[in-house]
Amino acid sequence: MTETSSTRSADSEAQAPGRSRLRRLMRFIPLVAPVLLWAVPCWVLLHAGQHWPLPVTVVGTVLFALGLVGMPLAMTRGHGRRQQDRAAIIGDTLLGAGWVLFTWSVLLGALLRLALTVAGVGESQDRARIVTWAVLGVTAVLLAWGYAEARRVPRVRRLDVRLPRLGAGLDGLRVALITDTHYGPLDRARWSARVCETVNTLEADLVCHTGDIADGTAERRRAQAVPLGAVRATRARVYVTGNHEYYSEAQGWVDLMDELGWEPLRNRHLLLERGGDTLVVAGVDDVTAESSGLAGHRAHLAGALDGADPELPVLLLAHQPKFVDRAAAAGVDLQLSGHTHGGQIWPFHHLVGIDQPALAGLSHHGIRTLLYTSRGTGFWGPPFRVFAPSEITLLVLRSPHLATAP
């Protein structure tokens, strides 16, 4: 025992300098990332052998420089203390456009240039200019399509979920899930109303919102959130906080959802009964709640399940998929989450995968726990969704038990 402890202590000491260096490097990412985001496309499109006329080169370079300077300034004014919505819209749009342009400058730029060279198409200058127009064309198409995808009412994704412990009386229970609505600088009150109308067509027994309602306080985004009060469910409407609530006075959002008739499941549960069988519907605060410093807010699964019969099936609402480790350890049957947005703008999903165990859809964890991760109903920041469509989800819970004939 002593040897193991000593070994672990020695390993920890050996790893500490490495972790410290990594933390120091991470501090430079906010400085380096914007430079790469704008400098790489600038070089690929303007200075990689195209030999454009001088006015084209100068104007293009100036535009990239304005993007490099303007994007962080606009985002600081938009999302910092000043909270200027117009600046946030400009900064977020530049961020999304820059990311798409950077991605396709690297991928398409390199691959197309290689293909043209191998095929012997034109001179070096001709190939470089073909790459430029191809990258600009693909970027324009993806941004237009991505904007339309972000602003549309999400498609409904329907799936059956079989829960071995679900009683026959609850077979066919309809659970609607919306999440990550992210009401924000772009006024989406009409969009919000149309989303709620779509949810109502599903005739759900239980409607869930798993957090990240908005970017901004409840007072500031109230008009966009009010349509949530019109959502209908035959049994209950339940809500848990997401990490973005803790950037914007989370208790105000809890109070507003309560006012709109939703049940905030803050580390507690309710019982849903039908046909002689019972489902425990529990919820926890987001995992970032405790570090927010807001009194009484934390992710407390034991508290959420306190008093519930351990033999009953449990449906848990937790904003972030990574909470599933705790859910699986507690024997939860189904966890509903959001947070990932499915990556929102490809290929950002690779970075999301570093932090979360699931990107989208249904996955299995532990002995019996299922996790459903929604790609989200709205969008965060950049008003684009590229290869990561939004969704409203309808899960129909299925029991393996047959109802007994009367």
DODOGU-976940 format. One record per residue (C-alpha): x, y, z. Coordinates in nm, 4 decimals, m for minus. Layout:
N
NODE,X,Y,Z $
...
END
This chain:
406
NODE,0.0000,0.0000,0.0000 $
NODE,0.2802,0.2356,0.0926 $
NODE,0.4713,0.1573,m0.2256 $
NODE,0.1649,0.2252,m0.4419 $
NODE,0.1018,0.5578,m0.2713 $
NODE,0.4647,0.6574,m0.3102 $
NODE,0.4652,0.5575,m0.6751 $
NODE,0.1508,0.7596,m0.7430 $
NODE,0.2997,1.0570,m0.5589 $
NODE,0.6181,1.0327,m0.7627 $
NODE,0.4200,1.0009,m1.0861 $
NODE,0.2112,1.3052,m0.9931 $
NODE,0.5243,1.5088,m0.9223 $
NODE,0.6760,1.3994,m1.2534 $
NODE,0.3611,1.4916,m1.4429 $
NODE,0.3124,1.8268,m1.2684 $
NODE,0.5716,2.0191,m1.4776 $
NODE,0.4136,1.8803,m1.7959 $
NODE,0.0656,1.9908,m1.6893 $
NODE,0.2040,2.3305,m1.5915 $
NODE,0.3652,2.3765,m1.9346 $
NODE,0.0400,2.2727,m2.1027 $
NODE,m0.1566,2.5289,m1.9014 $
NODE,0.0926,2.7983,m1.9986 $
NODE,0.0585,2.7058,m2.3656 $
NODE,m0.3210,2.7114,m2.3403 $
NODE,m0.3057,3.0769,m2.2382 $
NODE,m0.1664,3.1678,m2.5787 $
NODE,m0.4425,2.9968,m2.7787 $
NODE,m0.6790,3.3013,m2.7705 $
NODE,m0.3925,3.5064,m2.9168 $
NODE,m0.2681,3.2578,m3.1756 $
NODE,m0.6033,3.1218,m3.2994 $
NODE,m0.7362,3.4482,m3.4543 $
NODE,m0.4042,3.5034,m3.6310 $
NODE,m0.4128,3.1562,m3.7862 $
NODE,m0.7837,3.1897,m3.8655 $
NODE,m0.7221,3.4916,m4.0896 $
NODE,m0.3559,3.4635,m4.1904 $
NODE,m0.3779,3.1136,m4.3393 $
NODE,m0.6658,3.1922,m4.5822 $
NODE,m0.4983,3.5223,m4.6688 $
NODE,m0.1812,3.3405,m4.7755 $
NODE,m0.3632,3.0540,m4.9536 $
NODE,m0.5976,3.2807,m5.1503 $
NODE,m0.3774,3.5810,m5.2233 $
NODE,m0.0080,3.5096,m5.1807 $
NODE,0.0496,3.1463,m5.2839 $
NODE,0.1518,3.2077,m5.6427 $
NODE,m0.1648,3.3732,m5.7787 $
NODE,0.0168,3.6918,m5.8827 $
NODE,m0.3007,3.8971,m5.8692 $
NODE,m0.2900,4.2594,m5.9859 $
NODE,m0.1525,4.4790,m5.7072 $
NODE,m0.4880,4.6469,m5.6226 $
NODE,m0.6524,4.3027,m5.5752 $
NODE,m0.3701,4.1851,m5.3489 $
NODE,m0.3730,4.5046,m5.1422 $
NODE,m0.7534,4.5189,m5.1011 $
NODE,m0.7740,4.1479,m5.0197 $
NODE,m0.4961,4.1705,m4.7621 $
NODE,m0.6595,4.4743,m4.6005 $
NODE,m0.9906,4.2846,m4.5733 $
NODE,m0.8203,3.9930,m4.3993 $
NODE,m0.6412,4.2354,m4.1657 $
NODE,m0.9744,4.3993,m4.0808 $
NODE,m1.1174,4.0563,m4.0031 $
NODE,m0.8213,3.9759,m3.7790 $
NODE,m0.8564,4.3001,m3.5835 $
NODE,m1.2326,4.3452,m3.6033 $
NODE,m1.3430,3.9970,m3.4969 $
NODE,m1.1882,3.9934,m3.1460 $
NODE,m1.2784,4.3594,m3.0888 $
NODE,m1.6417,4.3017,m3.1840 $
NODE,m1.6652,3.9848,m2.9753 $
NODE,m1.5133,4.1608,m2.6752 $
NODE,m1.7651,4.4451,m2.7001 $
NODE,m2.0488,4.2043,m2.7718 $
NODE,m1.9841,3.9378,m2.5084 $
NODE,m1.7844,4.1365,m2.2527 $
NODE,m1.9121,4.3812,m1.9954 $
NODE,m2.0764,4.6082,m2.2515 $
NODE,m2.2949,4.3303,m2.3963 $
NODE,m2.3603,4.5185,m2.7205 $
NODE,m2.5802,4.2965,m2.9339 $
NODE,m2.4852,4.4570,m3.2654 $
NODE,m2.1155,4.4051,m3.1922 $
NODE,m2.1847,4.0446,m3.0875 $
NODE,m2.3628,3.9742,m3.4158 $
NODE,m2.0693,4.1159,m3.6166 $
NODE,m1.8077,3.9320,m3.4114 $
NODE,m1.9935,3.5996,m3.4128 $
NODE,m2.0563,3.6187,m3.7877 $
NODE,m1.6905,3.6944,m3.8568 $
NODE,m1.5898,3.4030,m3.6334 $
NODE,m1.8132,3.1596,m3.8225 $
NODE,m1.7129,3.2899,m4.1641 $
NODE,m1.3452,3.2863,m4.0699 $
NODE,m1.3666,2.9279,m3.9428 $
NODE,m1.5310,2.8008,m4.2624 $
NODE,m1.2856,2.9929,m4.4819 $
NODE,m0.9887,2.8651,m4.2791 $
NODE,m1.1116,2.5035,m4.2902 $
NODE,m1.1619,2.4936,m4.6654 $
NODE,m0.8486,2.6949,m4.7407 $
NODE,m0.6500,2.4221,m4.5640 $
NODE,m0.8406,2.1154,m4.6862 $
NODE,m0.9595,2.2074,m5.0334 $
NODE,m0.6635,2.4343,m5.0982 $
NODE,m0.4076,2.1606,m5.0389 $
NODE,m0.5977,1.8745,m5.2024 $
NODE,m0.7102,2.0659,m5.5107 $
NODE,m0.3650,2.2130,m5.5710 $
NODE,m0.2146,1.8637,m5.5491 $
NODE,m0.4780,1.7168,m5.7833 $
NODE,m0.4288,1.9928,m6.0395 $
NODE,m0.0513,1.9506,m6.0253 $
NODE,m0.0720,1.5729,m6.0726 $
NODE,m0.3175,1.6198,m6.3601 $
NODE,m0.0859,1.8752,m6.5195 $
NODE,m0.3578,2.1402,m6.5409 $
NODE,m0.2270,2.4813,m6.6489 $
NODE,0.0697,2.6721,m6.5150 $
NODE,0.1460,2.7278,m6.1477 $
NODE,m0.0359,3.0639,m6.1486 $
NODE,m0.3432,2.9123,m6.3141 $
NODE,m0.3609,2.6355,m6.0543 $
NODE,m0.3239,2.8845,m5.7688 $
NODE,m0.6076,3.0990,m5.9033 $
NODE,m0.8334,2.7956,m5.9542 $
NODE,m0.7762,2.7070,m5.5885 $
NODE,m0.8701,3.0599,m5.4813 $
NODE,m1.1982,3.0641,m5.6713 $
NODE,m1.2840,2.7119,m5.5636 $
NODE,m1.2274,2.7902,m5.1941 $
NODE,m1.4255,3.1151,m5.2161 $
NODE,m1.7104,2.9388,m5.3989 $
NODE,m1.7338,2.6498,m5.1517 $
NODE,m1.7134,2.8897,m4.8570 $
NODE,m1.9927,3.1105,m4.9962 $
NODE,m2.2202,2.8098,m5.0572 $
NODE,m2.1570,2.6596,m4.7135 $
NODE,m2.2141,2.9903,m4.5341 $
NODE,m2.5415,3.0546,m4.7181 $
NODE,m2.6613,2.7004,m4.6538 $
NODE,m2.5334,2.7052,m4.2944 $
NODE,m2.7152,3.0305,m4.2220 $
NODE,m3.0421,2.8901,m4.3558 $
NODE,m2.9943,2.5741,m4.1474 $
NODE,m2.9278,2.7759,m3.8324 $
NODE,m3.2318,3.0015,m3.8718 $
NODE,m3.4863,2.7380,m3.9762 $
NODE,m3.7259,2.5626,m3.7391 $
NODE,m3.5491,2.2325,m3.6651 $
NODE,m3.6667,1.9072,m3.8142 $
NODE,m3.8223,1.6590,m3.5737 $
NODE,m3.6077,1.3543,m3.5065 $
NODE,m3.8142,1.0565,m3.3884 $
NODE,m3.6831,0.7380,m3.2325 $
NODE,m3.7966,0.4558,m3.0052 $
NODE,m3.5905,0.3938,m2.6925 $
NODE,m3.6243,0.0569,m2.5213 $
NODE,m3.5743,0.0657,m2.1439 $
NODE,m3.5603,m0.2828,m1.9880 $
NODE,m3.6932,m0.1634,m1.6500 $
NODE,m3.9827,0.0398,m1.7932 $
NODE,m4.3210,m0.0952,m1.6872 $
NODE,m4.5837,m0.1940,m1.9451 $
NODE,m4.8120,0.0877,m1.8347 $
NODE,m4.5529,0.3409,m1.9523 $
NODE,m4.4925,0.1799,m2.2908 $
NODE,m4.5318,0.4397,m2.5638 $
NODE,m4.4635,0.7366,m2.3332 $
NODE,m4.3779,1.0314,m2.5587 $
NODE,m4.0877,1.2519,m2.4489 $
NODE,m4.0105,1.5690,m2.6450 $
NODE,m3.6653,1.7227,m2.6039 $
NODE,m3.5504,2.0729,m2.6875 $
NODE,m3.2201,2.2148,m2.5722 $
NODE,m2.9605,2.4840,m2.6402 $
NODE,m3.2105,2.7356,m2.7748 $
NODE,m2.9498,3.0056,m2.7092 $
NODE,m3.1765,3.3076,m2.7459 $
NODE,m2.9291,3.5862,m2.8027 $
NODE,m2.8251,3.8997,m2.9917 $
NODE,m3.0258,3.8006,m3.3013 $
NODE,m3.3904,3.8448,m3.2037 $
NODE,m3.5568,3.5073,m3.2560 $
NODE,m3.8916,3.5571,m3.0840 $
NODE,m4.0822,3.4475,m3.3958 $
NODE,m3.8530,3.1487,m3.4370 $
NODE,m3.9108,3.0591,m3.0732 $
NODE,m4.2892,3.0672,m3.1207 $
NODE,m4.2659,2.8427,m3.4278 $
NODE,m4.0453,2.5944,m3.2410 $
NODE,m4.3030,2.5773,m2.9626 $
NODE,m4.5822,2.5252,m3.2162 $
NODE,m4.3875,2.2342,m3.3636 $
NODE,m4.3356,2.0811,m3.0196 $
NODE,m4.7105,2.1038,m2.9555 $
NODE,m4.7850,1.9005,m3.2686 $
NODE,m4.5954,1.6076,m3.1119 $
NODE,m4.8585,1.5631,m2.8377 $
NODE,m4.5886,1.4706,m2.5883 $
NODE,m4.6526,1.3415,m2.2392 $
NODE,m4.3304,1.4956,m2.1120 $
NODE,m4.1446,1.7939,m2.2607 $
NODE,m3.7844,1.8557,m2.1530 $
NODE,m3.5476,2.1492,m2.1943 $
NODE,m3.1935,2.0539,m2.0987 $
NODE,m3.0466,2.4007,m2.0645 $
NODE,m2.8584,2.6806,m2.2392 $
NODE,m3.1826,2.8686,m2.2896 $
NODE,m3.0102,3.1919,m2.3796 $
NODE,m2.7003,3.4084,m2.3912 $
NODE,m2.7936,3.6977,m2.1694 $
NODE,m3.0038,3.7473,m1.8608 $
NODE,m3.3667,3.6420,m1.8309 $
NODE,m3.4678,4.0073,m1.8202 $
NODE,m3.2806,4.0840,m2.1412 $
NODE,m3.3968,3.7776,m2.3408 $
NODE,m3.7430,3.7478,m2.1889 $
NODE,m3.9331,3.8276,m2.5114 $
NODE,m3.7610,3.5416,m2.6934 $
NODE,m3.8214,3.2943,m2.4095 $
NODE,m4.1857,3.3785,m2.3365 $
NODE,m4.3235,3.1488,m2.6133 $
NODE,m4.1957,2.8545,m2.4054 $
NODE,m4.4944,2.9197,m2.1815 $
NODE,m4.7221,2.8005,m2.4637 $
NODE,m4.5629,2.4549,m2.4839 $
NODE,m4.8103,2.1789,m2.3982 $
NODE,m4.7496,1.8400,m2.2334 $
NODE,m5.0051,1.5950,m2.0979 $
NODE,m4.7966,1.5244,m1.7863 $
NODE,m4.5137,1.7695,m1.7225 $
NODE,m4.2693,2.0236,m1.8638 $
NODE,m3.9278,2.0026,m1.7002 $
NODE,m3.6079,2.2067,m1.7255 $
NODE,m3.2479,2.1955,m1.6033 $
NODE,m2.9795,2.4612,m1.6227 $
NODE,m2.6976,2.4609,m1.8771 $
NODE,m2.3545,2.6180,m1.8494 $
NODE,m2.4642,2.9359,m2.0285 $
NODE,m2.7214,3.0131,m1.7605 $
NODE,m2.4275,3.0469,m1.5227 $
NODE,m2.2798,3.3197,m1.7402 $
NODE,m2.6062,3.5166,m1.7157 $
NODE,m2.7607,3.5118,m1.3675 $
NODE,m2.8858,3.1523,m1.3629 $
NODE,m3.1382,3.2016,m1.0856 $
NODE,m3.3218,3.4524,m1.3040 $
NODE,m3.3681,3.1814,m1.5685 $
NODE,m3.4846,2.9284,m1.3097 $
NODE,m3.7410,3.1798,m1.1842 $
NODE,m3.8604,3.2681,m1.5348 $
NODE,m3.9058,2.9041,m1.6358 $
NODE,m4.1013,2.8464,m1.3154 $
NODE,m4.3153,3.1492,m1.4007 $
NODE,m4.3782,3.0072,m1.7505 $
NODE,m4.5096,2.6850,m1.5995 $
NODE,m4.2029,2.4639,m1.6341 $
NODE,m4.0711,2.2498,m1.3463 $
NODE,m3.7070,2.3412,m1.2763 $
NODE,m3.5516,2.0119,m1.1660 $
NODE,m3.2698,2.1493,m0.9580 $
NODE,m3.1250,1.8326,m0.8061 $
NODE,m3.4656,1.6833,m0.7466 $
NODE,m3.7154,1.4541,m0.9135 $
NODE,m4.0827,1.4035,m0.9806 $
NODE,m4.2785,1.0845,m1.0401 $
NODE,m4.4659,1.0214,m1.3618 $
NODE,m4.7318,0.7532,m1.3274 $
NODE,m4.9380,0.5798,m1.5934 $
NODE,m5.1104,0.2447,m1.6190 $
NODE,m5.0011,0.1423,m1.2718 $
NODE,m4.6306,0.1980,m1.3449 $
NODE,m4.3981,0.4797,m1.2406 $
NODE,m4.1038,0.6621,m1.3984 $
NODE,m3.8659,0.8777,m1.1961 $
NODE,m3.7920,1.1995,m1.3848 $
NODE,m3.4869,1.3638,m1.2269 $
NODE,m3.2696,1.6616,m1.3079 $
NODE,m2.9395,1.8133,m1.1943 $
NODE,m2.7820,2.1549,m1.2255 $
NODE,m2.5076,2.1840,m1.4852 $
NODE,m2.1617,2.0637,m1.3831 $
NODE,m2.0329,2.4232,m1.3994 $
NODE,m2.2856,2.5383,m1.1368 $
NODE,m2.0659,2.4928,m0.8321 $
NODE,m1.7754,2.6920,m0.9752 $
NODE,m2.0161,2.9758,m1.0595 $
NODE,m2.0245,3.0805,m0.6959 $
NODE,m2.4054,3.0962,m0.6986 $
NODE,m2.5287,2.9776,m0.3609 $
NODE,m2.7117,2.6458,m0.3634 $
NODE,m2.6271,2.5610,m0.7250 $
NODE,m2.4332,2.2406,m0.7981 $
NODE,m2.4755,1.9117,m0.9822 $
NODE,m2.5945,1.6742,m0.7088 $
NODE,m2.7242,1.3432,m0.8419 $
NODE,m2.7683,1.1840,m0.4996 $
NODE,m2.9916,1.4749,m0.4018 $
NODE,m3.1883,1.4445,m0.7254 $
NODE,m3.2632,1.0777,m0.6546 $
NODE,m3.3111,1.1122,m0.2810 $
NODE,m3.6302,0.9330,m0.1746 $
NODE,m3.6862,0.7620,m0.5101 $
NODE,m3.7472,0.3869,m0.5121 $
NODE,m3.4229,0.2329,m0.6508 $
NODE,m3.6303,m0.0322,m0.8289 $
NODE,m3.8014,0.2277,m1.0489 $
NODE,m3.6604,0.3315,m1.3893 $
NODE,m3.4952,0.6738,m1.3970 $
NODE,m3.4927,0.9358,m1.6730 $
NODE,m3.2315,1.1997,m1.5930 $
NODE,m3.1903,1.5467,m1.7396 $
NODE,m2.8287,1.6692,m1.7357 $
NODE,m2.7063,1.9386,m1.9720 $
NODE,m2.3643,1.7951,m2.0561 $
NODE,m2.3164,1.4406,m2.1880 $
NODE,m2.0058,1.3910,m1.9721 $
NODE,m2.2300,1.3685,m1.6666 $
NODE,m2.3185,1.0181,m1.7912 $
NODE,m2.0293,0.8641,m1.5965 $
NODE,m2.2016,0.9603,m1.2735 $
NODE,m2.5415,0.8606,m1.4131 $
NODE,m2.4143,0.5155,m1.5106 $
NODE,m2.2561,0.4645,m1.1675 $
NODE,m2.5953,0.5430,m1.0107 $
NODE,m2.7807,0.3037,m1.2423 $
NODE,m2.9785,0.5694,m1.4303 $
NODE,m3.1720,0.4178,m1.7217 $
NODE,m3.1732,0.7130,m1.9652 $
NODE,m2.9925,1.0472,m1.9588 $
NODE,m3.1014,1.3317,m2.1869 $
NODE,m2.8412,1.5952,m2.2720 $
NODE,m2.7489,1.8678,m2.5198 $
NODE,m2.4488,2.1023,m2.5061 $
NODE,m2.2498,1.9652,m2.8027 $
NODE,m2.4569,2.1170,m3.0886 $
NODE,m2.3283,1.8191,m3.2876 $
NODE,m2.0212,2.0346,m3.3464 $
NODE,m2.2367,2.3072,m3.5130 $
NODE,m1.9785,2.3936,m3.7819 $
NODE,m1.7816,2.1048,m3.9296 $
NODE,m1.5131,1.9955,m3.8419 $
NODE,m1.5424,2.1509,m3.4948 $
NODE,m1.6938,1.8227,m3.3729 $
NODE,m1.3417,1.6822,m3.3400 $
NODE,m1.2684,1.9405,m3.0694 $
NODE,m1.6023,1.8731,m2.8972 $
NODE,m1.5118,1.5041,m2.8855 $
NODE,m1.2089,1.5839,m2.6691 $
NODE,m1.4357,1.7111,m2.3912 $
NODE,m1.7510,1.5011,m2.4287 $
NODE,m1.8128,1.1230,m2.4529 $
NODE,m2.0848,1.1589,m2.7172 $
NODE,m2.1534,1.4052,m2.9965 $
NODE,m2.5118,1.3252,m3.0957 $
NODE,m2.7663,1.0451,m3.0883 $
NODE,m2.8149,0.7413,m2.8672 $
NODE,m2.5209,0.5727,m2.6955 $
NODE,m2.4762,0.3045,m2.4294 $
NODE,m2.2759,0.3533,m2.1109 $
NODE,m2.2061,0.1196,m1.8217 $
NODE,m2.4316,m0.1759,m1.7506 $
NODE,m2.7689,m0.0303,m1.8447 $
NODE,m2.7464,0.3467,m1.8944 $
NODE,m2.8487,0.4972,m2.2261 $
NODE,m2.7528,0.8535,m2.3195 $
NODE,m2.9339,1.0581,m2.5795 $
NODE,m2.7396,1.3663,m2.6897 $
NODE,m2.9309,1.6234,m2.8910 $
NODE,m2.7562,1.8374,m3.1529 $
NODE,m2.9502,2.1287,m3.0064 $
NODE,m3.2482,2.3315,m3.1167 $
NODE,m3.0783,2.6661,m3.1738 $
NODE,m2.7204,2.7788,m3.2291 $
NODE,m2.4523,2.9475,m3.0247 $
NODE,m2.2574,3.2483,m3.1519 $
NODE,m2.1966,3.2175,m3.5275 $
NODE,m2.5374,3.1982,m3.7018 $
NODE,m2.4345,2.8943,m3.9057 $
NODE,m2.4829,2.5180,m3.8899 $
NODE,m2.2648,2.3221,m4.1315 $
NODE,m2.3131,1.9436,m4.1457 $
NODE,m2.4673,1.9542,m3.7968 $
NODE,m2.8412,2.0203,m3.8345 $
NODE,m3.0469,2.1323,m3.5362 $
NODE,m3.3242,1.9132,m3.4004 $
NODE,m3.6379,1.8805,m3.1959 $
NODE,m3.6413,1.5269,m3.0616 $
NODE,m3.9310,1.2930,m2.9907 $
NODE,m3.8317,0.9837,m2.7958 $
NODE,m4.0961,0.7153,m2.7556 $
NODE,m4.0117,0.5009,m2.4535 $
NODE,m4.0668,0.1302,m2.5019 $
NODE,m4.1127,m0.1404,m2.2406 $
NODE,m4.0041,m0.5015,m2.2979 $
NODE,m4.2976,m0.6148,m2.0829 $
NODE,m4.6315,m0.7027,m2.2359 $
NODE,m4.9425,m0.5557,m2.0810 $
NODE,m5.1545,m0.8148,m1.9005 $
NODE,m5.4910,m0.8710,m2.0683 $
NODE,m5.7907,m0.7847,m1.8430 $
END
